[in-house]
């Protein structure tokens, strides 16, 4: 009896001891994560506060995190910095609408094909599709440029929009997984009711894939919005620039040997806000929606 | 814009190896950048993911905070870092306030380090976002049974968690290597001269600025072969060590 009491007491002590150890570990981890997290956020925070500083305050040797004079006019000066600023935004929006719609349509069709029309050739083709994702960018850059140059389509958005017809290998994979999660019974039921293939796709499969499709649209849009290296190769005249290329052009303006950095930071913030909004909306939809289960009763 | 090609055989390749002044330097830079960003990105990403995974609350919030740098558009992020690294930039301003000497972040000595810091800062969020679901998929029962057997945290990690997440590690490793070997964006935006010139940047310069398509294509072929070779080596070596739950 004495033994069991002692043993119970020891067990209780070691349990409490373990809880203390866990709490110490949590405090340590939270501290490290907080410090490093602050380091991660600090540059973005600096971008925002710098955008609200006056030129003199930004370049003063006495660094203050937050501006004393809140220079909101930096944001309006962004639009005055270059006459093309609004055009850059509209160019980018046009690019986004065209590319995203074509790419999404194409990807839906291709994924449906891979998901529902199974055969050995399809499996081989799918591997080829995935393999295209592995081709290094450095390799395709020059041949693509030469190709579009022969068509006479450089200095336009065509080289950037037309390839969307091929869809996206990455999202084809995702849609295929998603569509395979829809039970064939539903689709066959529709077929019995007389639905042709297109009706089956657009009436049954697509409505069940809406979260994945919306995710693709949002993240593709985010990608095109921030795309710099792609348009850089093909666009020459400033009026046709992307918002990214346009921002780069603002950067080239110097006065007194120093850039108007607060204004550049304001432009960066303006450009970053849509990306951030789209990301949060996208992840919300992604988390709520991607389920690989269809809806079959019984 | 592009003229008719003239067949010169292997002359482009010969010219590259013989005359290209910074030929070997660009590959040295490329490998240094790729190695540093891959190693730092994956190890730090894994460490932070483990920490985030083991704390009880606020995981999603912390993960979002770490992913925030990756959401910034490329040009916004690089302009931000450019302004931070500049001679009269923010970091030097902070140093001046602390009465320290300014640091030339984009000098020949420091430029590569500066670029690596920027790249890791942007890349960590993505790694953590991939590691967290992988860590969550490690079966609880395995870890609990190790607890009963008296295993400490290190043993639990190296013998169970690490093998279970090895497919994710392998995927991120390959993607990082392929991407790192072809990096040219940060170098183009922030400069740094010879110290940061990578092979793909030279390809871009020769193709777009100098319009020497054949020369640049030869350069691109060499990069292609290197990427293939390195990927092949990692598949050979690493492929065996990856443990797949659903059997090989």
Interface residues (C-beta under 8 A of the other chain):
Chain A: X25 X26 X29 X30 X32 X33 X36 X37 X40 X41 X43 X44 X46 X47 X50 X59 X60 X61 X62 X63 X134 X136 X137 X138 X139 X141 X142 X143 X145 X146 X149 X150 X154 X222 X225 X226 X227 X228 X229 X233 X244 X247 X248 X251 X258 X259 X261 X264 X265 X268 X269 X271 X272 X275 X276 X279
Chain B: X1 X2 X48 X51 X52 X54 X55 X56 X62 X65 X66 X68 X69 X71 X72 X73 X74 X75 X76 X79 X80 X81 X82 X83 X84 X86 X88 X89 X90 X93 X94 X96 X97 X121 X124 X125 X178 X181 X182 X184 X185 X189 X199 X200 X203 X204 X207 X208 X213 X216 X217 X220 X221 X223 X224 X227 X231
